[in-house]
Amino acid sequence: MVQLSGKGEVFSYTIVTDPPAGFEEQAPYVLAIVKLDEGPMLTAQLTDLDGAPAIGMRVEMVTRKLRAEGADPIIYGYKFRPLLPIE
């Protein structure tokens, strides 16, 4: 088993303006391919952006709400945000 740091960089991204069913209220949103520091690549939404994303931008994994549907519980999952500076 390999433990991943949850940190990496934006390898590629797109801005979703015509989302699939169930994600309409989130549009527009940024969907990225993130290359983790340990090597694996995965697809995730970028969040907490102050401006436009950039290829090579350092990011870190965070837990965020993915959706809530009626009386069903809120569904949480991972997203990535710009890496916060260490103070």
C-alpha positions as CSV (number, residue, x, y, z in Angstrom):
1,M,0.0,0.0,0.0
2,V,1.3,3.5,-0.9
3,Q,0.2,6.5,1.1
4,L,-0.4,9.6,-1.1
5,S,0.2,13.1,0.2
6,G,-2.8,14.7,-1.6
7,K,-0.5,17.3,-3.2
8,G,0.3,17.7,-6.8
9,E,-0.1,20.0,-9.8
10,V,-2.6,20.8,-12.5
11,F,-1.6,18.8,-15.6
12,S,-4.6,19.9,-17.7
13,Y,-8.0,21.5,-17.2
14,T,-11.2,22.5,-18.8
15,I,-14.1,24.8,-17.8
16,V,-17.4,23.0,-17.8
17,T,-20.2,25.2,-19.0
18,D,-22.7,22.5,-20.1
19,P,-22.6,20.0,-17.2
20,P,-24.1,16.5,-17.0
21,A,-27.5,16.0,-15.3
22,G,-27.2,16.6,-11.5
23,F,-24.4,19.2,-11.8
24,E,-26.3,22.0,-13.5
25,E,-26.3,24.3,-10.4
26,Q,-22.5,24.1,-10.1
27,A,-21.8,25.3,-13.6
28,P,-19.5,26.8,-14.7
29,Y,-16.8,24.8,-12.8
30,V,-13.2,23.8,-13.5
31,L,-12.5,20.1,-14.0
32,A,-8.8,19.2,-13.9
33,I,-6.4,16.3,-14.4
34,V,-4.1,16.5,-11.3
35,K,-0.7,14.8,-11.3
36,L,0.0,13.9,-7.7
37,D,3.6,14.3,-6.4
38,E,3.8,10.5,-6.1
39,G,3.0,10.0,-9.8
40,P,-0.7,9.0,-10.2
41,M,-3.0,11.2,-12.2
42,L,-6.7,11.7,-11.4
43,T,-9.6,13.8,-12.5
44,A,-11.2,16.2,-10.0
45,Q,-12.9,19.5,-9.7
46,L,-10.9,22.6,-8.7
47,T,-12.3,24.7,-5.9
48,D,-11.5,27.9,-4.0
49,L,-10.0,29.6,-7.0
50,D,-9.3,33.4,-6.9
51,G,-8.6,33.6,-10.6
52,A,-8.0,31.4,-13.6
53,P,-6.3,28.0,-13.1
54,A,-2.9,27.4,-14.7
55,I,-1.0,24.3,-15.9
56,G,1.6,23.5,-13.3
57,M,-0.4,25.2,-10.5
58,R,0.3,23.5,-7.1
59,V,-2.8,22.1,-5.5
60,E,-3.9,20.0,-2.5
61,M,-6.7,17.6,-2.0
62,V,-9.6,18.8,0.2
63,T,-13.0,17.2,1.2
64,R,-16.0,19.2,-0.1
65,K,-19.7,18.7,-0.7
66,L,-20.3,17.1,-4.0
67,R,-24.1,17.3,-4.0
68,A,-27.3,17.2,-1.9
69,E,-30.5,15.7,-3.2
70,G,-33.8,16.3,-1.3
71,A,-34.0,14.4,1.9
72,D,-31.0,12.3,1.0
73,P,-27.8,12.8,3.0
74,I,-25.2,15.2,1.6
75,I,-22.6,13.5,-0.5
76,Y,-18.9,14.4,0.2
77,G,-15.9,13.7,-1.9
78,Y,-12.5,15.1,-2.9
79,K,-11.7,18.2,-4.8
80,F,-8.5,20.2,-5.2
81,R,-7.7,23.8,-4.2
82,P,-4.6,25.9,-4.7
83,L,-1.9,24.9,-2.3
84,L,-2.0,27.2,0.8
85,P,1.3,28.7,1.8
86,I,2.9,27.4,5.0
87,E,2.9,30.1,7.6
